[in-house]
């Protein structure tokens, strides 16, 4: 996601992560860099999700595994940071290591929107320009290993599925695409009789509008292949993008106004990528309409997209099992591999949040939402998706009045505090500290001058006791003192960070007051004197030693 801001970073495997944790270098081949020149502008009705599905299809076919991808060109002017982050976050699906964008005016605007101080924004701009990393109109094009072009004007409303994120299909072909894929998704079943009986049911493969506000018949009489049983607005990037989230809310608003309802067999959920989303949905009043259609808040971040949808309703689950139905999910996530979303759902489609709402209303994949009515309103009039779909102007006007930098400041001011349930968890209070300690034997007096200042890693627990990683400390007399889990009886430790002195298992501070301060000053001086050596390992003397001692004793 940070790639959308021009920050280079990517995920690594366990081996690389462990090496980094241990401070070890990681070797890598210098990657090839593919430049994607964006031109034109997206047409009315197309969303950032449609763009990312188009890019995924294109780059998968081109082959970008192990490569860096950088987007550039005049088309960037129309892509918000939220749109860019959506593209960057999808790069594992098209195989690239990273998909990065240059720093430009749009980046600075986002920093301001998200509550950064003006001084920070100015620093980013000045640094990027000084390094030649700031993109401006008229700049010469970078030179890449290879370059491909994409006209944003070719992006159309799309889905991806039923099995892979790179299998993009245009909305107008979604019905025929599902019907073509259906035979390959059928599995052998011993319940031939139940399947045969299914032919007498009202088939989801027939056309016609859904009776959205009429009396709902038993689910077993209408459920068939292609039924959408899960519609989830989920995933970290798609659901942090104001344009598609507000778009979904506006679709819901217009649907509710026409008296439409989600189909009763569709399990719906809303899992935004940020608490800011719920704030601007609430401020715009769109949360009410999403709630009405069953898109209630279930949490934040990835839920259904990582298999956390939970079981299907009992009657739906039983019918799917009994008749071996190939049912579908529609979600605004990144991945839709078979079996990943829900074990009973074999067809999974990625789509923009507005389209997720649309398919919850339709309740089936076997409908052409571009030509067939999505439902019947309370007056008995057919309703088409084009009547519910918001214009770009509607989305932008809602964003201007609902999304503010104050929301980012307030929501992220205490982002690490957690909610009330988190705060009520009973956990011990442990503060990890790294410090140096002076250790001595109580029997030999306090302190032993020959014992050095070993580096210890430990913790101060809730009961104020000190816990250390096991360590052996050897004195000049050859004696070894082991400090393990806590301090053994008869051993005293003087800590110069955080300036406490502990005695035995009781860990009581002694000496105290002026005596403690004097002792700590002396210990610090001895430690600094031991470190006062040149690069060649020779002891410092004269002015050089004096200067070093002053800096060392101040902690510099």
VEXDREN-2710 file (C-alpha; in Angstrom, 1 decimal):
% VEXDREN-2710
k/r/px/py/pz
1/UNK/0.0/0.0/0.0
2/UNK/2.8/2.4/0.8
3/UNK/4.0/2.0/-2.8
4/UNK/1.1/4.3/-3.8
5/UNK/2.9/7.1/-1.9
6/UNK/6.2/6.4/-3.6
7/UNK/7.6/4.5/-0.7
8/UNK/9.6/1.4/-1.8
9/UNK/8.8/-1.6/0.3
10/UNK/7.6/-5.2/-0.2
11/UNK/6.8/-8.3/1.7
12/UNK/9.5/-11.0/2.2
13/UNK/9.5/-14.7/3.2
14/UNK/10.2/-16.1/6.7
15/UNK/13.9/-16.7/6.0
16/UNK/14.5/-13.1/4.8
17/UNK/12.5/-11.8/7.7
18/UNK/14.5/-13.7/10.3
19/UNK/17.7/-12.6/8.7
20/UNK/16.6/-9.0/9.0
21/UNK/15.5/-9.4/12.6
22/UNK/19.0/-10.7/13.4
23/UNK/20.7/-7.9/11.5
24/UNK/22.0/-10.1/8.8
25/UNK/22.3/-8.9/5.2
26/UNK/20.0/-10.2/2.5
27/UNK/21.2/-10.8/-1.0
28/UNK/19.0/-10.2/-4.0
29/UNK/19.4/-9.9/-7.7
30/UNK/19.0/-6.4/-9.1
31/UNK/15.4/-6.7/-10.6
32/UNK/14.2/-5.7/-14.0
33/UNK/11.9/-2.7/-13.9
34/UNK/8.8/-2.5/-16.1
35/UNK/7.4/0.9/-16.8
36/UNK/3.7/1.1/-17.3
37/UNK/2.8/4.3/-19.2
38/UNK/-0.7/5.5/-18.3
39/UNK/-2.5/7.7/-20.7
40/UNK/-6.1/9.1/-21.0
41/UNK/-8.7/9.1/-18.2
42/UNK/-11.2/6.5/-16.9
43/UNK/-14.7/6.7/-18.3
44/UNK/-17.8/7.5/-16.3
45/UNK/-18.9/4.5/-14.3
46/UNK/-15.4/2.8/-14.1
47/UNK/-13.8/2.4/-10.7
48/UNK/-10.4/1.9/-9.2
49/UNK/-11.2/-1.8/-8.7
50/UNK/-12.0/-2.1/-12.4
51/UNK/-8.6/-0.5/-13.2
52/UNK/-6.7/-2.9/-10.9
53/UNK/-8.4/-5.9/-12.4
54/UNK/-7.5/-4.7/-15.9
55/UNK/-3.9/-4.1/-14.8
56/UNK/-3.8/-7.6/-13.2
57/UNK/-5.0/-9.3/-16.3
58/UNK/-2.6/-7.3/-18.5
59/UNK/0.5/-7.8/-16.4
60/UNK/-0.1/-11.5/-15.7
61/UNK/-0.2/-12.0/-19.5
62/UNK/3.0/-9.9/-20.0
63/UNK/4.9/-11.7/-17.2
64/UNK/6.3/-9.6/-14.3
65/UNK/7.2/-12.2/-11.7
66/UNK/10.3/-11.0/-9.8
67/UNK/10.2/-7.6/-11.4
68/UNK/9.5/-4.1/-10.1
69/UNK/6.7/-2.2/-11.8
70/UNK/6.5/1.6/-11.9
71/UNK/3.6/3.5/-13.2
72/UNK/4.2/6.8/-14.9
73/UNK/2.7/9.1/-17.6
74/UNK/0.0/11.7/-17.9
75/UNK/-2.7/9.4/-16.7
76/UNK/-1.4/9.6/-13.2
77/UNK/-3.0/13.1/-12.8
78/UNK/-6.4/11.4/-12.5
79/UNK/-5.4/8.7/-10.0
80/UNK/-5.8/9.5/-6.4
81/UNK/-3.4/8.0/-3.8
82/UNK/-6.3/5.7/-2.7
83/UNK/-6.5/4.5/-6.4
84/UNK/-2.7/4.1/-6.5
85/UNK/-2.6/2.1/-3.3
86/UNK/-5.2/-0.2/-4.6
87/UNK/-3.0/-0.9/-7.6
88/UNK/0.1/-1.3/-5.5
89/UNK/-1.5/-3.7/-3.1
90/UNK/-2.7/-6.0/-5.9
91/UNK/0.9/-6.6/-7.2
92/UNK/1.2/-10.1/-5.6
93/UNK/-1.8/-11.1/-7.8
94/UNK/0.0/-10.1/-11.0
95/UNK/3.3/-11.4/-9.7
96/UNK/5.4/-8.3/-9.3
97/UNK/7.6/-7.7/-6.3
98/UNK/6.4/-4.1/-6.0
99/UNK/4.2/-1.7/-8.0
100/UNK/5.3/1.8/-7.2
101/UNK/4.3/5.3/-8.1
102/UNK/6.3/8.5/-8.2
103/UNK/6.0/11.2/-5.6
104/UNK/4.0/14.1/-7.0
105/UNK/1.5/16.8/-6.1
106/UNK/-1.2/14.1/-5.5
107/UNK/1.1/12.6/-2.8
108/UNK/1.4/15.9/-1.0
109/UNK/-2.3/16.5/-1.1
110/UNK/-2.9/13.0/0.5
111/UNK/-0.4/13.8/3.2
112/UNK/-2.4/16.9/4.1
113/UNK/-5.7/15.1/3.9
114/UNK/-4.5/12.4/6.2
115/UNK/-3.5/14.9/8.9
116/UNK/0.3/15.3/8.4
117/UNK/1.8/18.6/9.6
118/UNK/2.6/21.2/6.9
119/UNK/6.2/21.1/7.9
120/UNK/6.3/17.3/7.2
121/UNK/4.7/17.8/3.8
122/UNK/7.2/20.6/3.0
123/UNK/10.1/18.3/4.0
124/UNK/8.8/15.4/1.8
125/UNK/8.5/17.8/-1.2
126/UNK/11.9/19.4/-0.7
127/UNK/13.7/16.0/-0.2
128/UNK/12.0/14.4/-3.2
129/UNK/12.9/17.3/-5.5
130/UNK/16.5/17.5/-4.2
131/UNK/16.8/13.7/-5.0
132/UNK/15.2/14.1/-8.4
133/UNK/12.3/11.9/-7.3
134/UNK/9.5/14.4/-7.6
135/UNK/7.4/13.9/-10.7
136/UNK/6.2/16.9/-12.6
137/UNK/4.6/17.6/-16.0
138/UNK/7.2/18.0/-18.7
139/UNK/9.8/15.8/-17.0
140/UNK/11.7/13.5/-19.3
141/UNK/10.5/9.9/-19.2
142/UNK/12.5/7.5/-17.1
143/UNK/14.3/4.7/-18.8
144/UNK/13.1/1.2/-17.9
145/UNK/14.0/-2.3/-18.8
146/UNK/10.9/-2.3/-20.9
147/UNK/7.8/-0.2/-21.2
148/UNK/4.1/-1.0/-21.9
149/UNK/1.2/1.3/-22.4
150/UNK/-2.3/1.4/-21.0
151/UNK/-5.1/3.8/-22.0
152/UNK/-7.3/4.4/-18.9
153/UNK/-10.1/5.1/-21.3
154/UNK/-10.3/1.3/-22.1
155/UNK/-11.2/0.4/-18.5
156/UNK/-14.7/-0.8/-18.1
157/UNK/-16.8/-2.2/-15.2
158/UNK/-15.4/-5.7/-14.5
159/UNK/-15.2/-8.7/-12.3
160/UNK/-12.5/-11.3/-11.9
161/UNK/-13.3/-15.0/-11.5
162/UNK/-14.5/-17.5/-10.9
163/UNK/-11.2/-18.9/-9.7
164/UNK/-8.3/-16.5/-10.2
165/UNK/-7.8/-12.7/-9.8
166/UNK/-6.2/-12.4/-13.2
167/UNK/-9.3/-13.9/-14.9
168/UNK/-11.0/-10.6/-15.6
169/UNK/-14.4/-10.5/-17.3
170/UNK/-16.3/-7.4/-18.2
171/UNK/-19.6/-6.9/-16.4
172/UNK/-21.6/-7.3/-19.6
173/UNK/-20.0/-10.8/-20.1
174/UNK/-20.3/-11.9/-16.5
175/UNK/-23.4/-14.0/-17.1
176/UNK/-22.1/-15.9/-20.2
177/UNK/-18.7/-16.3/-18.5
178/UNK/-20.2/-18.0/-15.5
179/UNK/-22.4/-20.3/-17.7
180/UNK/-19.3/-21.2/-19.7
181/UNK/-17.3/-22.0/-16.6
182/UNK/-20.1/-23.9/-14.8
183/UNK/-19.4/-27.4/-16.3
184/UNK/-15.8/-27.3/-15.1
185/UNK/-16.9/-26.3/-11.6
186/UNK/-19.3/-29.2/-11.3
187/UNK/-18.1/-32.1/-9.2
188/UNK/-19.2/-35.7/-9.3
189/UNK/-21.9/-36.5/-6.8
190/UNK/-23.8/-39.5/-5.8
191/UNK/-26.9/-37.4/-5.3
192/UNK/-28.0/-37.7/-8.9
193/UNK/-31.6/-37.8/-7.9
194/UNK/-31.4/-34.6/-6.0
195/UNK/-29.7/-32.9/-8.9
196/UNK/-32.3/-34.1/-11.3
197/UNK/-35.0/-32.9/-9.0
198/UNK/-33.2/-29.5/-9.1
199/UNK/-34.4/-29.1/-12.7
200/UNK/-38.0/-28.5/-11.4
201/UNK/-36.9/-25.6/-9.3
202/UNK/-37.0/-22.0/-10.5
203/UNK/-33.6/-21.8/-12.0
204/UNK/-31.1/-19.0/-11.3
205/UNK/-29.9/-19.4/-14.9
206/UNK/-33.1/-17.9/-16.3
207/UNK/-33.4/-14.2/-17.0
208/UNK/-35.9/-11.8/-15.5
209/UNK/-36.0/-9.5/-12.6
210/UNK/-35.8/-10.5/-8.9
211/UNK/-38.9/-10.0/-6.9
212/UNK/-37.1/-7.9/-4.3
213/UNK/-40.0/-6.6/-2.2
214/UNK/-42.5/-9.3/-2.9
215/UNK/-43.3/-12.1/-0.5
216/UNK/-40.2/-14.2/-0.3
217/UNK/-40.8/-17.9/-1.2
218/UNK/-38.9/-20.7/0.4
219/UNK/-35.2/-20.6/-0.5
220/UNK/-35.3/-24.2/-1.6
221/UNK/-37.6/-23.3/-4.5
222/UNK/-35.4/-20.6/-5.9
223/UNK/-31.8/-21.5/-5.1
224/UNK/-29.8/-22.9/-8.0
225/UNK/-26.4/-22.9/-9.8
226/UNK/-25.1/-19.4/-9.9
227/UNK/-26.8/-18.1/-6.8
228/UNK/-24.8/-15.5/-5.0
229/UNK/-24.7/-16.6/-1.4
230/UNK/-21.9/-14.2/-0.1
231/UNK/-21.6/-10.5/-0.9
232/UNK/-18.8/-8.9/1.1
233/UNK/-17.3/-5.5/1.1
234/UNK/-13.9/-6.4/2.5
235/UNK/-10.2/-6.0/1.9
236/UNK/-7.8/-3.4/3.3
237/UNK/-7.3/-1.3/0.1
238/UNK/-10.6/-1.5/-1.7
239/UNK/-12.4/-0.6/1.5
240/UNK/-10.1/2.3/2.3
241/UNK/-10.7/4.0/-1.0
242/UNK/-13.3/6.8/-0.5
243/UNK/-14.5/6.8/-4.1
244/UNK/-15.6/3.2/-4.2
245/UNK/-16.9/3.1/-0.6
246/UNK/-19.0/6.2/-1.1
247/UNK/-20.0/4.7/-4.5
248/UNK/-21.3/1.6/-2.7
249/UNK/-23.2/3.8/-0.2
250/UNK/-24.9/5.8/-3.0
251/UNK/-25.9/2.6/-4.8
252/UNK/-27.4/1.3/-1.5
253/UNK/-29.2/4.7/-1.0
254/UNK/-30.8/4.6/-4.4
255/UNK/-31.8/1.0/-4.0
256/UNK/-33.5/1.6/-0.7
257/UNK/-35.3/4.6/-2.1
258/UNK/-36.8/2.3/-4.8
259/UNK/-37.8/-0.3/-2.3
260/UNK/-35.2/-3.0/-3.2
261/UNK/-33.8/-5.5/-0.8
262/UNK/-31.0/-8.0/-0.8
263/UNK/-32.0/-11.5/-1.7
264/UNK/-32.6/-13.6/1.5
265/UNK/-30.0/-16.2/0.7
266/UNK/-27.2/-13.7/0.4
267/UNK/-24.9/-13.3/3.4
268/UNK/-23.7/-9.7/3.5
269/UNK/-21.0/-8.0/5.5
270/UNK/-19.0/-4.7/5.6
271/UNK/-15.3/-4.7/6.8
272/UNK/-13.7/-1.4/6.0
273/UNK/-9.9/-1.1/5.9
274/UNK/-9.9/1.9/8.3
275/UNK/-12.1/3.5/11.0
276/UNK/-12.0/6.6/8.9
277/UNK/-14.3/4.9/6.5
278/UNK/-17.0/4.4/9.0
279/UNK/-16.6/8.1/10.0
280/UNK/-17.2/9.4/6.5
281/UNK/-20.0/6.9/5.8
282/UNK/-21.7/8.1/9.0
283/UNK/-21.2/11.8/8.2
284/UNK/-22.6/11.3/4.7
285/UNK/-25.5/9.4/6.1
286/UNK/-24.8/6.4/3.7
287/UNK/-24.2/4.0/6.5
288/UNK/-27.9/3.8/7.2
289/UNK/-28.6/2.5/3.7
290/UNK/-25.8/0.0/3.7
291/UNK/-27.2/-1.3/7.1
292/UNK/-30.7/-1.5/5.6
293/UNK/-29.4/-3.9/2.9
294/UNK/-27.5/-6.0/5.4
295/UNK/-24.0/-4.5/4.9
296/UNK/-23.5/-4.2/8.7
297/UNK/-20.1/-3.5/10.2
298/UNK/-18.4/-6.7/11.2
299/UNK/-14.8/-5.5/11.8
300/UNK/-12.0/-3.8/10.0
301/UNK/-9.6/-5.1/7.3
302/UNK/-9.6/-8.5/5.7
303/UNK/-12.4/-10.9/6.7
304/UNK/-14.2/-12.8/3.9
305/UNK/-11.2/-12.4/1.6
306/UNK/-9.1/-14.6/3.9
307/UNK/-11.8/-17.2/4.5
308/UNK/-13.4/-15.6/7.6
309/UNK/-16.9/-15.5/6.2
310/UNK/-18.2/-18.2/8.6
311/UNK/-20.8/-20.8/7.7
312/UNK/-23.7/-20.2/5.3
313/UNK/-27.2/-20.0/6.8
314/UNK/-28.4/-23.5/7.7
315/UNK/-31.1/-23.7/5.0
316/UNK/-28.8/-22.4/2.3
317/UNK/-26.0/-24.7/3.3
318/UNK/-28.3/-27.7/3.4
319/UNK/-29.7/-26.9/-0.1
320/UNK/-26.2/-26.4/-1.6
321/UNK/-25.1/-29.7/-0.1
322/UNK/-28.2/-31.7/-1.0
323/UNK/-28.2/-30.6/-4.7
324/UNK/-24.5/-30.2/-5.2
325/UNK/-25.0/-26.6/-6.3
326/UNK/-22.2/-24.4/-7.7
327/UNK/-22.9/-21.1/-5.8
328/UNK/-21.0/-17.9/-5.9
329/UNK/-19.5/-15.2/-3.7
330/UNK/-18.8/-11.6/-4.8
331/UNK/-16.3/-9.7/-2.7
332/UNK/-14.2/-6.6/-3.0
333/UNK/-11.0/-8.5/-2.0
334/UNK/-7.8/-9.4/-3.8
335/UNK/-7.9/-13.1/-4.0
336/UNK/-10.6/-15.6/-5.0
337/UNK/-8.9/-19.0/-5.3
338/UNK/-11.3/-21.9/-5.0
339/UNK/-11.8/-23.0/-1.5
340/UNK/-10.3/-19.8/0.0
341/UNK/-13.5/-17.8/0.6
342/UNK/-15.9/-20.5/1.9
343/UNK/-15.7/-24.3/1.6
344/UNK/-19.2/-24.6/0.0
345/UNK/-18.6/-21.8/-2.5
346/UNK/-16.9/-22.8/-5.7
347/UNK/-17.3/-19.7/-7.8
348/UNK/-15.7/-16.5/-6.4
349/UNK/-15.7/-13.1/-8.0
350/UNK/-13.7/-10.0/-7.2
351/UNK/-15.6/-6.8/-7.8
352/UNK/-15.8/-3.2/-6.7
353/UNK/-17.8/-2.4/-3.6
354/UNK/-20.7/-0.9/-5.7
355/UNK/-20.9/-4.1/-7.7
356/UNK/-20.9/-6.1/-4.5
357/UNK/-24.0/-4.3/-3.4
358/UNK/-25.6/-4.8/-6.9
359/UNK/-25.1/-8.6/-6.8
360/UNK/-26.5/-8.7/-3.3
361/UNK/-29.7/-7.2/-4.8
362/UNK/-29.7/-9.5/-7.8
363/UNK/-28.7/-12.6/-5.8
364/UNK/-27.3/-14.5/-8.8
365/UNK/-24.4/-14.5/-11.3
366/UNK/-26.7/-15.5/-14.1
367/UNK/-28.0/-12.0/-14.9
368/UNK/-26.6/-9.4/-17.3
369/UNK/-26.7/-6.3/-15.1
370/UNK/-26.1/-4.1/-18.1
371/UNK/-29.3/-5.1/-19.8
372/UNK/-31.6/-6.9/-17.4
373/UNK/-33.4/-5.4/-14.5
374/UNK/-31.8/-5.9/-11.1
375/UNK/-35.1/-6.0/-9.4
376/UNK/-38.7/-4.7/-9.2
377/UNK/-39.4/-1.6/-7.1
378/UNK/-42.3/-1.0/-4.7
379/UNK/-44.5/0.3/-7.6
380/UNK/-43.9/-2.8/-9.7
381/UNK/-41.5/-1.0/-12.1
382/UNK/-38.3/-2.8/-13.2
383/UNK/-35.1/-1.2/-11.8
384/UNK/-31.9/-1.3/-13.8
385/UNK/-28.3/-1.0/-12.4
386/UNK/-27.7/2.1/-14.5
387/UNK/-30.4/3.9/-12.5
388/UNK/-28.7/3.1/-9.2
389/UNK/-25.1/3.7/-10.3
390/UNK/-23.8/7.1/-9.1
391/UNK/-22.2/9.6/-11.4
392/UNK/-18.6/10.7/-10.8
393/UNK/-19.9/14.1/-9.8
394/UNK/-22.2/12.6/-7.1
395/UNK/-19.3/10.7/-5.7
396/UNK/-16.9/13.7/-5.7
397/UNK/-19.5/16.0/-4.1
398/UNK/-20.1/13.5/-1.3
399/UNK/-16.4/13.1/-0.7
400/UNK/-15.8/16.8/-0.5
401/UNK/-18.4/17.2/2.2
402/UNK/-17.7/14.0/4.1
403/UNK/-14.0/13.2/4.0
404/UNK/-11.8/15.5/6.1
405/UNK/-8.3/15.5/7.5
406/UNK/-9.8/15.9/11.0
407/UNK/-11.1/12.3/10.7
408/UNK/-7.6/11.0/10.1
409/UNK/-6.2/12.9/13.1
410/UNK/-8.9/11.8/15.5
411/UNK/-9.0/8.1/14.4
412/UNK/-5.2/7.7/14.4
413/UNK/-4.4/9.8/17.5
414/UNK/-4.8/6.8/19.7
415/UNK/-4.7/4.0/17.1
416/UNK/-2.7/1.8/19.4
417/UNK/-5.0/2.1/22.3
418/UNK/-7.6/-0.3/21.1
419/UNK/-11.3/-0.4/21.9
420/UNK/-12.9/-1.2/25.3
421/UNK/-12.8/-4.9/24.8
422/UNK/-9.1/-4.8/24.0
423/UNK/-8.4/-2.6/27.1
424/UNK/-10.3/-5.1/29.3
425/UNK/-8.0/-8.0/28.4
426/UNK/-6.0/-9.2/31.4
427/UNK/-2.4/-9.3/30.5
428/UNK/0.8/-8.7/32.5
429/UNK/2.5/-5.3/32.1
430/UNK/5.9/-6.0/30.8
431/UNK/8.3/-3.3/29.7
432/UNK/11.3/-4.6/27.8
433/UNK/14.5/-2.8/28.4
434/UNK/18.1/-3.1/27.2
435/UNK/20.6/-1.8/29.7
436/UNK/24.1/-2.2/31.0
437/UNK/24.6/-3.5/34.5
438/UNK/27.4/-3.5/37.1
439/UNK/27.3/-6.8/39.0
440/UNK/29.0/-7.7/42.3
441/UNK/29.1/-10.4/44.9
442/UNK/27.5/-9.4/48.2
443/UNK/30.1/-11.5/50.1
444/UNK/33.0/-9.6/48.5
445/UNK/31.6/-6.1/49.2
446/UNK/29.9/-3.6/47.1
447/UNK/30.8/-3.1/44.3
448/UNK/33.6/-5.3/42.8
449/UNK/35.8/-3.0/40.7
450/UNK/37.0/-5.8/38.4
451/UNK/33.5/-6.7/37.1
452/UNK/32.7/-4.9/33.9
453/UNK/29.4/-3.5/32.5
454/UNK/27.8/-6.4/30.5
455/UNK/24.9/-5.7/28.2
456/UNK/21.7/-7.3/29.5
457/UNK/18.3/-7.7/27.9
458/UNK/15.4/-7.9/30.4
459/UNK/12.0/-6.7/31.5
460/UNK/10.3/-4.9/34.4
461/UNK/7.2/-6.9/35.2
462/UNK/4.0/-5.9/36.8
463/UNK/5.2/-6.7/40.2
464/UNK/8.3/-4.5/39.7
465/UNK/10.6/-7.5/39.5
466/UNK/13.5/-7.6/37.1
467/UNK/13.7/-10.5/34.6
468/UNK/16.9/-11.0/32.6
469/UNK/17.9/-13.2/29.7
470/UNK/20.4/-15.7/30.9
471/UNK/23.9/-14.3/30.9
472/UNK/27.3/-15.3/32.4
473/UNK/29.6/-12.6/33.7
474/UNK/33.3/-13.3/34.2
475/UNK/35.5/-11.2/36.5
476/UNK/39.2/-10.7/36.2
477/UNK/39.7/-13.3/39.0
478/UNK/38.2/-16.0/36.8
479/UNK/34.9/-16.3/38.8
480/UNK/31.7/-16.5/36.8
481/UNK/28.4/-15.1/38.0
482/UNK/25.3/-16.3/36.1
483/UNK/22.2/-14.1/36.0
484/UNK/19.2/-16.1/34.7
485/UNK/15.5/-15.5/35.2
486/UNK/15.8/-12.9/37.9
487/UNK/18.8/-12.1/40.1
488/UNK/20.2/-14.8/42.3
489/UNK/20.5/-14.2/46.0
490/UNK/23.9/-12.7/46.9
491/UNK/24.2/-10.8/43.6
492/UNK/23.7/-7.1/43.3
493/UNK/23.1/-5.4/40.0
494/UNK/23.4/-1.6/39.4
495/UNK/21.5/-0.5/36.4
496/UNK/22.6/2.8/34.8
497/UNK/19.5/2.7/32.6
498/UNK/16.9/3.1/34.0
499/UNK/19.1/4.2/37.0
500/UNK/18.0/1.7/39.6
501/UNK/20.0/-0.6/41.8
502/UNK/18.6/-4.0/42.7
503/UNK/19.7/-6.3/45.5
504/UNK/19.0/-10.0/45.3
505/UNK/15.6/-11.4/44.6
506/UNK/13.9/-8.5/46.4
507/UNK/15.1/-5.9/43.9
508/UNK/15.0/-3.1/46.4
509/UNK/16.8/0.1/45.4
510/UNK/19.8/0.6/47.5
511/UNK/21.7/2.8/48.1
512/UNK/19.3/5.7/47.6
513/UNK/19.4/9.5/47.3
514/UNK/22.9/11.1/47.2
515/UNK/24.7/7.8/47.8
516/UNK/23.0/6.2/44.8
517/UNK/23.7/9.3/42.6
518/UNK/27.4/9.2/43.7
519/UNK/27.7/5.5/43.0
520/UNK/26.0/5.8/39.6
521/UNK/28.3/8.7/38.6
522/UNK/31.4/6.7/39.6
523/UNK/30.2/3.6/37.7
524/UNK/29.5/5.7/34.6
525/UNK/33.0/7.3/34.9
526/UNK/34.6/3.9/35.1
527/UNK/32.7/2.6/32.1
528/UNK/33.5/5.7/30.0
529/UNK/37.2/5.4/31.0
530/UNK/37.2/1.8/29.8
531/UNK/35.8/2.9/26.4
532/UNK/38.2/5.7/25.9
533/UNK/40.3/4.1/23.2
534/UNK/41.3/5.2/19.7
535/UNK/40.3/3.4/16.5
536/UNK/43.6/1.6/16.7
537/UNK/42.7/0.3/20.2
538/UNK/45.2/2.6/22.1
539/UNK/44.1/4.4/25.3
540/UNK/43.2/8.1/24.7
541/UNK/45.0/10.7/26.7
542/UNK/45.1/14.5/27.1
543/UNK/42.5/16.6/25.5
544/UNK/41.1/13.8/23.4
545/UNK/40.4/11.7/26.5
546/UNK/38.8/14.7/28.3
547/UNK/36.6/15.5/25.3
548/UNK/35.5/11.8/25.0
549/UNK/34.8/11.5/28.8
550/UNK/32.5/14.6/28.7
551/UNK/30.5/13.3/25.8
552/UNK/30.3/9.7/27.2
553/UNK/29.2/10.8/30.7
554/UNK/26.4/12.8/29.1
555/UNK/25.3/9.7/27.3
556/UNK/26.3/11.1/23.9
END
